[in-house]
């Protein structure tokens, strides 16, 4: 296969900037939360940052996951929609710099961004505009890309748009027919509630690997982590419940495996779950068992937690050699 993992998701240009609390209040944002904003509000916030020092980086849940695959020496490809503007061009350059192969279409909508505002207490408030990413359709999916991959990875956020949902079901149907593993990150408890029917359909008909955190697991199954993993496993080959610094629970045909987290000085948790998914999918795509894949995943996630970035930006292939050897 040409790729270990091909992913479909939102390409978001992360813009990290230091602001005071008044800036958050002035823009009517919920402090320390991810605020989904429309295009007009996004333009207003960005215009207010013209004279500020802004650090740009490639972001988005699936891109974060794919960057982790590449940091381990794997090969990944990203399918998404970017804007025909300066931010869109910048996103293309930044994601390629991370080693991720891209099949990004573009449109005249503005590039999706996530403005990450850091207040003096080091807390983060996000204003996310999906922008061009919402215009992805099934016609933008090259089925050959999926045929050339071991795993298709989907973010459940794609279910929020009718056209994107149609696109991911189109991609999953092709993957299923061609015996390509299908992985999904259920992304958010509220999303599970909004799209319960489609989530259930994916679980029942398509998913081989399902990633959830504790809150998502409870929303999906109404059970605590260990029981939730067991319940989710009834519908797929591998169920993963991420439980923060305590590590993760992985359920496969051989039972429930408790994977410990790596202890680090926690600086930032943004993107850690995505990094975990990338480490796990790297392991599975390279023939490792779920316990080894889980250990790789925990290590990768810890590297994000110990940094200021939401994704791995260095090659850590040698660092996991000891984990692989056991």
N, C-alpha and C positions, 0 to 999 in steps of 0.2 A: 504493500500500500504506500501511496505517496505521502499521506498525512496520518499522524496518530489520532488527532482530534480536529474535526471541523465544527465550528460553532456559529450559531445565528443569534444575533442580539443587537442591542442599541450601542452604537459608537458614540460615546460621550466625551467631549473634551473637558477634562477636569481643570478648573481654574482656582487655584488656592491663593487666598489673599487674607492678610491680617486686617481686621476691622474692629471698631469699638462697638459696644452694645447698642448705641443709638442707631447705628446703621441697620442692625437687625430689626429694631422696633420701627424705624422709619419706613421699612419696606414690608411691614406687616407679616414677618416670618415667624414661625414657631422656633424658638431657640432650641439648639441641640437636637434638631430633627431634620429629616429630609423633607423639604417642601417642594411639591410638584407645581411648577409655575407655567403659565402660558407664554406664548412668544412675545407679546407686548411687555409683560412684566420682566421677562428675561432681558429684553433689549434695554429696558429702563435701568435694571440693576447693573448690566454691563457698562452702560454709558456713565454711571456714577463711579465706576472704577478706572476710568480713563487715566487718571493721574496716580493710580496706586501701583505698587509692585505686585504683579500677578505671575504666579508660577504655573505654566501650562504643562499638562501631561495627558497622555492617552488614557481614557478610562472607560467605564462600563463593565457590567458584571461578566459577560462572556469574554470580552477582551482581556480582563484581569485573569480569568481562568486560562485562556490560551497563552498569555504571556508566561504564566507559571510553567506550562508544558514546555515552552521554548527554553526557559531558564534551566531546565533539567536536561536539555539536549534533545528534546522531542521536536516534532514538526507539527505545526498547527496552521489552520486557515480560518479566516474570519469573513463571514458574509454579513453585510449590513448596508445601510443607506446613509450617506453623508451629504452635507450641503455644498452647493457651488459658491463658496465664499472663502475668505482667508482662514477662518477657523476650521473649515472642512479640509482645506489643503494642509493646514498644520497638523490636523489629526492624522491624515494619511501618512505624513512624514514620521510622526512620532510612533505610530503603531508598527510601521515597517522597521523602525530603528530597534524595536524590541525583538525582532526576528520572526514576527508573525506574518505569514503570507496573507495577502488580502484579496478579496473579490468584493470591493466596495463600489456600489453604484452611487450616482449622485443626482440631486434634483435641485430645484431653485428655492426650496425652503431653507431656512437658516440651519446651520450646523447645531446639533444637540450639544448642550453644555451642562455641566454641573459646577456651579460656583460654590466653592467650599470656603466658608467664611470662618476664620479662626479668631476668636475673641481673646482678650488678655488672660482669661483663666484657662486657655488652651483647649476649650471646648469648640466643637465644630457644628456649624449650622449650614445646611446645604439647600441651594435653590436650583432645582433640576428642571431643565426644559428639554423635552425629547426631540423637538424640532424635526429635522429631515428624517430621523430614524423611524418616524411613524408612517413614512411613505413606502416602506418595503412591501413588495407584493410577491406572489408566487412566480411571476415572470422574471424576477430578479434572482431566483435560485437556479444555479447551474447544477443539475443533478449529477454531472460528471465529478464535481468536487466531492459530493457525498459518496459516490461510488469509490472514490480514491482514498477514503478514510476508514480507519478502524472503528471510530466512534463519532456519532453525531451528538453534539451537546446543545441543549436549548435552555434559555432562561424563560421562566413562566411569565415574566413581564411582557413578553410578546403577545400574550393573550388579551392584553388591554386594548389592542387595536384589531378591528375586524379583518383588515387586509393582512396584517402580520400573522394573525392566528391562522388564516387560510394558508399563508406561506409555510408556517412551521408544520402544519398537518400534511401539507404536500411533501415537504422534505422528509418527515417521519415515515410517511407511507412508502416512499422510495427506499429509505433505509431499511425498513422492515422487510420489504420484498427482496432486498439484496443481502440480508443477514448481517447488517451493520448494527452494532450496539447503539442503543439510543439512551442518552443520559439527559436528565432534566433537573434543574435546581428550581424548587418551588418558590423561592424568592421572598415571599412576604405573606404573613398570615391574612391580611386584609385581601390580598389578591386571591388567595385560596377561596375565601368567602365569596368574592365577586364572581369568580369563574368556576364554581364548584363542579358544574356539569362537564366543562371541558377538561378540568383537572382529573376528574374521575375517568373520563374517556381515555386520556393519555395514560393514566395508571393501568387501566384495564387492557388497552389495546396496543400500546406502543413501548412504554418505558421498560428498560432493562436495569437501569441504575437511577435511583432517586436520592437526591440530596435535600435534606431539610435541617433547620435548626430546631431547638426545643419548642419555641413558640409555634412554628409552622407545623411541627409534628403533632402538637396538641390540638391545633385548629383542624388539622386533617383527620385525626383519628379519635380525638377526645381522650387521649391516653398520655401517660408520662413516657419519657424517652425509651426505656427498654421495651415496654409493651407496645409503644408506637412503632418501633423498629420491626417488631415481630408482625404487627398488623400490616405495615407497608410491604414487608417481604412477601406477603401472600399474593401481591400483584406484580412483582418484579424479581429479577435475579439477585440484586444487591440493594439493600436499603441502608442509608447512612444518616444518622442523626448527629449533628454537630452540637456539642454541649460546652462550647467556650473553652475556658482555660482548663477544664477537666478533661478535654480531649474529644473523643467521639465514640459512638457505638455503631458497629458495622455488622449487619446481619446478612448471611448468605446461606447456602444449603448445608454448610457445616456448623451452623449455629451462630450465636451472638459473640462478637469479639469486642472487647473493651480496649480502645486505643488511647494511651496516655498522651496528654499534651506536653510540649516542650516548654520548660520554664525559661522565660525571658523577661527583661525589663519592659513592661508594656508601655508603649508610646501612643499607638494608634491601632484601632481595631477595624477601621474601614478597609474593606477588600480582603480581610483575612479568610472569610468563608469562601470567597471566589478562589483565592490562592489554594485553599485546602482542596477544592474540587479539581483544580489543575494538577496538583500533586497526585491525587488519587487516580485520575484518568490517565496520567502518564504511567503510573504503575500498572494499571490494568492493561493498557495498550502495549506494554512491554512484557506481558506475560507473568507479572508478579501476582502472588495471591493477595487476598484482601487485607490480611494483617500487615504485610510488607507495604502494600499500597497505602494503607492507613497511616503507617509510620512516616512514610515519605510525605504524605499530605500534611500531617501534623507539623513536621519540620518546616515545610514551605510556609504554612500559615504563620508559624512563630516568627519567621524572618520578616513578614509584613508587620506583625504586631510590634516588633522591636525597631521598626523604622518609621519615617514620616511619610512614606509612600503607600499607595493603595495596591501596588503590584511589585513583583520582583523585577529588578532591572539589572541583575548580574547573573552570570552563569554559576549555578550551584551544583553542577553535576558531580564534581569531586567531593563536595560536602556530604552528599547522601550515600557515598560508596560504602561507608561503615554500616549504614542502616540496611542497605541491600544485602550485605554479607551476613547481617544478623549479629 
